């Protein structure tokens, strides 16, 4: 096995079990290693630090599989890690009976570069690192063993693979395509899932509990759902008795799927739903000019900051959209606002929202901090991780 030897003083992050080693920390590679190969990581004094997947084309030069220098990285390793991740979800009472679950959340489950979401008897995997790509067969076998799923589909087509020197790859890895369209029941609402063409692996599972919360808050309210995608929040608002729900997205196909999802739920009051294809920023400015106000607004924009280097630019975008949101709320109205940007932490996001309310000339208070669903754990030793942050704010 090749050895990756660090520069003096660069072993500190490994001692804290941070899963990444950047190129600037590496002194030399002894032996030969291809992309995705397992290497032994050593401090400059040759103290063993663990074993990692090597990625020579990435600025993240290696990702730790284990901090146990004696643990073998083989098929059995992935079987154990995947079984542990699945068992964690099975142990949480709030996840029982859910048809859409995240089974593996990359570094948070000790499997860097591996995402796996389950929709009924179908599992969708996304492999974003050289190491995960190399162990594809073992990962699929571990998922089939741990879940008993009928099929596994790969959605490894995210841009981040390019940073690893990898091209996109998609397709069936186990089993065959289902004979009927894939859909799940989420807290009483039926939703179609497009695993081949939808965002991420087909749906944003991390918002499950927040969608349910919106349903509990929506009764009798005029609701505005911005960046609505395929309508998950919108349908929960209708199910909760909203007076009206206006949903906006810039994607026509996403809105078409949202309306198709509404049709899957004939008991929901379709006459209370409106759909608008538009740039959300411009639409909110137009509502402001027209004097239109809402009781409850959902702001769930796409990722504005892929890394900390983009945080300043992202902060401006988050502030702009939240100022507009605050100005469109009736007195006592509620704002559910979110960020999924890895470069924007919770403390920074909270400050952005506070400043947005002030600049909008409104008094505001945080009613609740909103996090991702229970099946999306956050690794505390990995602050760069991409995870959902949200706030429920009341505006006077």
C-alpha positions as CSV (number, residue, x, y, z in Angstrom):
1,X,0.0,0.0,0.0
2,X,1.3,3.4,-0.9
3,X,2.0,5.9,1.9
4,X,0.9,9.6,1.9
5,X,3.2,11.5,4.2
6,X,2.1,14.9,5.5
7,X,4.1,18.0,6.0
8,X,5.2,19.0,9.6
9,X,2.3,20.2,11.6
10,X,-0.4,19.2,9.1
11,X,-1.5,16.1,11.1
12,X,-3.7,18.2,13.5
13,X,-6.9,17.9,11.5
14,X,-6.5,14.2,11.3
15,X,-6.1,14.0,15.1
16,X,-9.5,15.8,15.2
17,X,-10.9,13.2,12.8
18,X,-11.6,15.7,10.0
19,X,-12.2,13.5,7.0
20,X,-10.3,15.6,4.4
21,X,-6.7,16.2,3.6
22,X,-5.9,19.1,1.3
23,X,-3.1,19.1,-1.3
24,X,-1.2,21.8,0.8
25,X,-0.9,19.4,3.7
26,X,0.8,16.6,1.7
27,X,4.6,16.3,1.7
28,X,5.1,13.3,-0.6
29,X,3.6,10.0,-1.8
30,X,5.8,7.0,-1.4
31,X,4.8,4.2,-3.7
32,X,2.3,4.2,-6.5
33,X,-1.4,5.0,-6.2
34,X,-4.1,5.5,-8.8
35,X,-7.2,7.7,-8.3
36,X,-9.4,6.1,-5.6
37,X,-6.7,3.7,-4.3
38,X,-6.4,3.3,-0.6
39,X,-3.3,4.9,0.9
40,X,-1.8,4.8,4.4
41,X,-1.6,8.3,5.8
42,X,1.4,9.2,8.0
43,X,2.5,12.3,9.9
44,X,5.9,13.7,8.9
45,X,7.4,11.7,11.8
46,X,5.8,8.5,10.2
47,X,3.2,8.2,12.9
48,X,0.2,6.3,11.4
49,X,-3.0,8.4,11.1
50,X,-5.4,6.2,9.2
51,X,-6.3,5.1,5.7
52,X,-7.8,7.2,3.0
53,X,-8.9,7.3,-0.7
54,X,-6.3,9.0,-2.8
55,X,-7.4,11.6,-5.4
56,X,-4.4,13.2,-7.3
57,X,-6.5,15.6,-9.4
58,X,-8.4,17.1,-6.5
59,X,-7.4,19.8,-4.1
60,X,-8.9,17.4,-1.5
61,X,-6.0,15.0,-2.0
62,X,-7.3,12.3,0.2
63,X,-10.5,11.4,2.1
64,X,-10.2,9.3,5.2
65,X,-12.1,6.0,5.2
66,X,-10.8,5.2,8.7
67,X,-8.6,6.7,11.4
68,X,-7.7,3.2,12.6
69,X,-4.4,2.5,10.9
70,X,-5.0,-1.2,11.1
71,X,-8.5,-1.4,9.6
72,X,-8.7,-3.0,6.2
73,X,-10.5,-1.2,3.4
74,X,-12.3,-4.0,1.6
75,X,-15.8,-5.3,0.7
76,X,-16.4,-6.2,4.4
77,X,-15.5,-2.6,5.4
78,X,-18.3,-1.1,3.2
79,X,-20.7,-3.8,4.3
80,X,-20.2,-2.8,7.9
81,X,-20.4,0.9,7.4
82,X,-23.5,0.7,5.3
83,X,-25.2,-1.7,7.7
84,X,-24.4,0.7,10.5
85,X,-25.9,3.7,8.6
86,X,-29.1,1.8,7.7
87,X,-29.4,0.6,11.3
88,X,-29.2,4.2,12.6
89,X,-32.2,5.2,10.5
90,X,-34.1,2.1,11.5
91,X,-33.6,3.0,15.2
92,X,-35.2,6.4,15.0
93,X,-38.9,6.3,15.7
94,X,-39.8,9.3,13.6
95,X,-38.5,7.6,10.5
96,X,-40.6,4.4,10.8
97,X,-43.0,4.1,7.9
98,X,-41.4,6.8,5.8
99,X,-41.0,5.7,2.2
100,X,-38.4,8.3,1.3
101,X,-35.2,8.2,3.4
102,X,-31.5,9.1,3.2
103,X,-29.6,6.0,4.0
104,X,-26.0,7.3,3.7
105,X,-24.9,10.9,4.2
106,X,-21.3,10.8,3.0
107,X,-18.8,12.0,5.7
108,X,-21.5,12.0,8.4
109,X,-21.7,8.2,8.0
110,X,-18.0,7.7,7.6
111,X,-18.3,7.2,3.8
112,X,-16.9,10.2,2.0
113,X,-18.4,10.8,-1.4
114,X,-21.3,8.4,-0.9
115,X,-24.9,9.5,-0.9
116,X,-27.7,6.9,-0.9
117,X,-31.4,7.7,-0.8
118,X,-34.2,5.2,-0.6
119,X,-37.6,5.6,-2.3
120,X,-39.7,2.6,-1.4
121,X,-38.0,-0.5,-2.8
122,X,-35.6,1.7,-5.0
123,X,-32.2,3.0,-3.8
124,X,-30.5,5.9,-5.6
125,X,-26.7,6.3,-5.1
126,X,-24.6,9.3,-5.9
127,X,-20.8,8.7,-5.9
128,X,-18.9,12.0,-5.9
129,X,-15.3,11.1,-5.0
130,X,-12.6,9.0,-6.6
131,X,-12.6,6.6,-3.6
132,X,-16.4,6.1,-3.7
133,X,-16.2,5.6,-7.5
134,X,-13.6,2.9,-7.1
135,X,-15.7,0.9,-4.6
136,X,-19.0,1.2,-6.5
137,X,-19.6,-2.6,-6.6
138,X,-19.0,-3.0,-2.9
139,X,-21.2,-0.1,-2.1
140,X,-24.1,-1.5,-4.2
141,X,-23.7,-4.9,-2.7
142,X,-23.7,-3.4,0.8
143,X,-26.9,-1.5,0.1
144,X,-28.7,-4.5,-1.3
145,X,-27.7,-6.6,1.7
146,X,-28.7,-4.0,4.3
147,X,-32.0,-2.9,2.8
148,X,-33.2,-5.8,0.6
149,X,-34.1,-3.3,-2.1
150,X,-35.3,-4.4,-5.4
151,X,-33.1,-2.1,-7.5
152,X,-30.3,0.5,-7.3
153,X,-29.9,3.4,-9.7
154,X,-26.8,5.6,-10.0
155,X,-27.1,9.4,-10.3
156,X,-23.4,10.2,-10.3
157,X,-23.8,13.3,-12.5
158,X,-23.0,16.2,-10.2
159,X,-20.5,18.8,-11.3
160,X,-18.3,18.0,-8.2
161,X,-17.1,14.8,-9.9
162,X,-15.2,16.9,-12.4
163,X,-13.0,18.2,-9.5
164,X,-12.0,14.5,-9.0
165,X,-11.2,13.9,-12.6
166,X,-14.4,11.9,-13.0
167,X,-17.0,12.1,-15.7
168,X,-20.8,11.7,-15.2
169,X,-22.3,8.2,-15.0
170,X,-25.9,7.2,-14.5
171,X,-27.9,4.0,-14.9
172,X,-29.2,0.9,-13.2
173,X,-26.6,-1.0,-11.1
174,X,-28.9,-3.6,-9.6
175,X,-32.4,-4.8,-10.7
176,X,-34.5,-3.3,-13.5
177,X,-36.5,-0.2,-13.9
178,X,-39.9,-0.4,-12.2
179,X,-42.9,-1.0,-14.4
180,X,-44.9,1.9,-12.9
181,X,-43.8,5.5,-12.2
182,X,-41.9,5.8,-8.9
183,X,-43.7,7.7,-6.1
184,X,-43.7,7.9,-2.3
185,X,-46.2,8.9,0.4
186,X,-44.8,11.6,2.6
187,X,-46.9,12.4,5.7
188,X,-50.1,11.8,3.8
189,X,-49.1,13.5,0.5
190,X,-48.3,11.5,-2.6
191,X,-45.3,12.6,-4.6
192,X,-43.8,11.4,-7.9
193,X,-40.0,11.0,-7.9
194,X,-38.0,11.4,-11.0
195,X,-34.7,9.7,-10.1
196,X,-33.3,10.0,-13.6
197,X,-34.0,13.7,-14.3
198,X,-34.8,15.3,-11.0
199,X,-32.5,17.4,-8.8
200,X,-30.0,15.5,-6.6
201,X,-31.3,11.9,-6.4
202,X,-34.8,13.0,-7.4
203,X,-36.1,14.9,-4.4
204,X,-35.1,17.0,-1.4
205,X,-35.6,14.5,1.5
206,X,-33.9,16.7,4.1
207,X,-37.0,19.1,4.2
208,X,-39.4,16.3,5.2
209,X,-40.0,17.5,8.8
210,X,-40.1,21.2,7.7
211,X,-42.7,20.4,5.1
212,X,-44.8,18.7,7.8
213,X,-44.4,21.8,10.0
214,X,-45.6,24.0,7.3
215,X,-48.7,21.9,7.0
216,X,-49.3,22.4,10.7
217,X,-48.9,26.2,10.4
218,X,-50.8,26.8,7.1
219,X,-54.5,26.6,8.2
220,X,-56.4,29.7,7.0
221,X,-53.3,31.4,5.6
222,X,-52.3,32.9,2.3
223,X,-49.0,31.0,1.6
224,X,-46.2,31.9,-0.8
225,X,-43.8,29.1,-1.7
226,X,-40.7,30.4,-3.5
227,X,-38.3,28.1,-5.4
228,X,-41.1,25.5,-5.1
229,X,-39.5,22.8,-7.3
230,X,-42.0,19.9,-7.5
231,X,-44.3,21.3,-4.9
232,X,-43.5,19.4,-1.7
233,X,-44.1,22.5,0.6
234,X,-47.1,23.6,-1.5
235,X,-48.9,20.3,-1.2
236,X,-48.4,20.1,2.5
237,X,-49.7,23.7,2.9
238,X,-52.9,22.6,1.0
239,X,-53.2,19.5,3.1
240,X,-53.0,21.7,6.2
241,X,-55.9,23.9,5.2
242,X,-54.2,26.9,3.6
243,X,-56.6,29.6,2.3
244,X,-54.4,29.9,-0.8
245,X,-51.0,28.7,-2.0
246,X,-49.0,30.6,-4.7
247,X,-45.9,28.6,-5.8
248,X,-43.1,30.1,-7.9
249,X,-40.2,28.5,-9.7
250,X,-38.1,29.4,-12.7
251,X,-38.3,25.9,-14.1
252,X,-41.3,25.0,-16.2
253,X,-40.7,21.3,-16.0
254,X,-40.5,21.4,-12.2
255,X,-43.8,23.3,-12.1
256,X,-45.4,20.8,-14.5
257,X,-44.3,18.0,-12.1
258,X,-45.6,20.0,-9.1
259,X,-49.0,20.2,-10.8
260,X,-48.9,16.5,-11.6
261,X,-48.1,15.8,-8.0
262,X,-51.2,17.8,-7.0
263,X,-53.2,15.6,-9.4
264,X,-52.0,12.5,-7.5
265,X,-53.8,13.9,-4.4
266,X,-57.4,14.4,-5.5
267,X,-58.6,15.2,-2.0
268,X,-56.5,18.4,-1.9
269,X,-58.2,21.6,-2.9
270,X,-56.6,22.3,-6.3
271,X,-58.7,25.5,-6.7
272,X,-56.6,27.1,-3.9
273,X,-53.3,26.5,-5.7
274,X,-51.7,28.8,-8.2
275,X,-48.4,28.2,-10.1
276,X,-46.1,30.8,-11.6
277,X,-43.1,30.3,-13.7
278,X,-40.8,33.3,-13.0
279,X,-37.5,34.5,-11.6
280,X,-38.3,34.6,-7.9
281,X,-36.3,37.8,-7.1
282,X,-38.2,39.7,-9.8
283,X,-41.6,38.2,-8.9
284,X,-41.1,39.3,-5.3
285,X,-40.3,42.8,-6.4
286,X,-43.4,42.8,-8.6
287,X,-45.5,41.7,-5.6
288,X,-44.0,44.6,-3.6
289,X,-45.0,47.1,-6.2
290,X,-48.5,45.7,-6.4
291,X,-48.9,45.8,-2.6
292,X,-49.5,42.0,-2.3
293,X,-49.0,40.5,1.1
294,X,-48.9,37.0,2.6
295,X,-49.4,35.3,5.9
296,X,-46.6,32.8,5.4
297,X,-43.7,32.7,3.0
298,X,-41.3,29.9,2.3
299,X,-37.9,30.8,0.9
300,X,-35.9,27.6,0.0
301,X,-33.5,28.8,-2.7
302,X,-30.8,26.8,-4.4
303,X,-27.3,26.7,-3.0
304,X,-25.7,30.1,-3.3
305,X,-22.3,29.2,-1.8
306,X,-20.7,25.9,-2.7
307,X,-17.8,26.7,-0.4
308,X,-16.6,29.2,2.2
309,X,-14.8,31.1,-0.6
310,X,-18.2,32.1,-2.0
311,X,-19.7,33.1,1.3
312,X,-19.7,36.8,0.8
313,X,-21.4,36.7,-2.5
314,X,-23.9,34.2,-1.2
315,X,-24.6,36.4,1.9
316,X,-25.7,39.2,-0.4
317,X,-28.1,36.9,-2.3
318,X,-29.6,35.5,0.9
319,X,-30.0,39.1,2.3
320,X,-31.6,40.3,-0.9
321,X,-34.2,37.6,-1.0
322,X,-35.0,37.7,2.7
323,X,-35.4,41.5,2.6
324,X,-38.0,41.0,-0.1
325,X,-39.7,38.2,1.9
326,X,-39.9,40.3,5.1
327,X,-41.5,43.2,3.2
328,X,-44.2,41.0,1.8
329,X,-45.4,39.6,5.1
330,X,-48.5,40.8,6.9
331,X,-48.0,42.0,10.5
332,X,-47.5,38.8,12.5
333,X,-46.6,36.8,9.4
334,X,-44.3,33.9,9.4
335,X,-41.1,33.4,7.2
336,X,-39.7,30.0,6.8
337,X,-36.2,30.6,5.3
338,X,-33.5,28.2,4.5
339,X,-29.9,27.8,3.3
340,X,-28.2,24.6,2.0
341,X,-24.9,26.3,1.3
342,X,-21.9,24.6,2.9
343,X,-20.1,28.0,3.0
344,X,-22.7,29.6,5.1
345,X,-22.9,28.4,8.7
346,X,-25.9,28.7,11.0
347,X,-24.5,31.6,12.9
348,X,-23.8,33.5,9.7
349,X,-27.2,32.7,8.3
350,X,-28.9,33.9,11.5
351,X,-27.1,37.2,11.2
352,X,-28.1,37.6,7.6
353,X,-31.8,37.1,8.4
354,X,-31.6,39.5,11.4
355,X,-30.0,42.2,9.1
356,X,-32.6,41.5,6.4
357,X,-35.5,42.2,8.8
358,X,-33.8,45.4,10.0
359,X,-33.2,46.6,6.4
360,X,-36.8,45.8,5.6
361,X,-37.9,48.0,8.4
362,X,-39.6,45.2,10.3
363,X,-39.2,43.8,13.8
364,X,-38.7,40.1,13.9
365,X,-38.1,37.2,16.2
366,X,-36.8,33.7,15.7
367,X,-39.6,31.3,16.6
368,X,-37.7,28.1,15.8
369,X,-34.4,26.9,14.3
370,X,-35.1,24.5,11.5
371,X,-32.7,21.7,10.6
372,X,-32.6,18.9,8.1
373,X,-34.5,15.7,8.6
374,X,-33.4,13.1,11.1
375,X,-32.0,10.9,8.4
376,X,-29.5,13.7,7.4
377,X,-27.1,13.6,10.4
378,X,-24.5,16.4,10.7
379,X,-20.9,15.4,11.5
380,X,-19.7,17.8,14.2
381,X,-16.0,17.2,13.2
382,X,-16.8,18.3,9.6
383,X,-18.0,22.0,9.6
384,X,-17.5,22.3,5.8
385,X,-20.3,19.7,5.2
386,X,-23.3,20.7,3.2
387,X,-26.3,20.6,5.4
388,X,-29.6,22.4,5.8
389,X,-30.0,25.4,8.0
390,X,-33.3,27.2,8.5
391,X,-35.2,29.6,10.6
392,X,-38.9,30.2,11.3
393,X,-39.2,33.9,11.9
394,X,-42.2,36.0,12.9
395,X,-42.3,39.5,11.5
396,X,-44.3,42.4,13.1
